Amino acid sequence: MRVLINGRAHELAESCTVAGAVAAAGAPARGTAVALDGQLVPRAEWTRTELTPGARLEVLTAVQGG
C-alpha cells in the first residue's frame, strides 16, 4: 500500500503498522515521535496501530545540539 511519510510516498506491506513505517523511514526507535493523520500515536501503540492506504505520517526525531 502507498502511504506518505514526511510528505514522501512509500510503498509498504498491506498489513504494515506504525512501527513498520518508522523502520521504513529509517528513524531510530528512541527519540522519535509519530503523528498519523494529524494525531499523535503513543509509542506503546506503534505495533498495534495498522496503517490504511493513503495514510499520512509525520515522523519526527529529537536532535540535540547547540
Residue pairs with C-beta under 8 A, 6 or more apart in sequence:
1 11
1 12
1 13
1 14
1 16
1 51
1 52
1 53
2 9
2 10
2 11
2 12
2 53
2 54
3 9
3 10
3 12
3 16
3 21
3 51
3 53
3 54
3 55
3 56
3 57
4 10
4 54
4 55
4 56
4 57
5 21
5 24
5 25
5 57
5 59
6 25
6 57
6 58
6 59
10 21
10 24
10 25
12 20
12 21
12 24
12 51
13 20
15 50
16 24
16 50
16 51
17 46
17 47
17 48
17 49
17 50
17 51
18 34
18 36
18 41
18 45
18 46
18 47
18 49
18 51
18 57
19 46
19 47
20 51
21 34
21 51
21 57
21 59
22 29
22 32
22 34
22 46
22 59
25 57
25 59
27 59
27 61
28 61
31 61
31 62
32 59
32 60
32 61
32 62
33 40
33 59
33 60
33 62
34 40
34 41
34 46
34 57
34 58
34 59
34 60
35 41
35 57
35 58
35 60
36 49
36 51
36 55
36 56
36 57
37 55
37 56
38 56
41 49
51 57
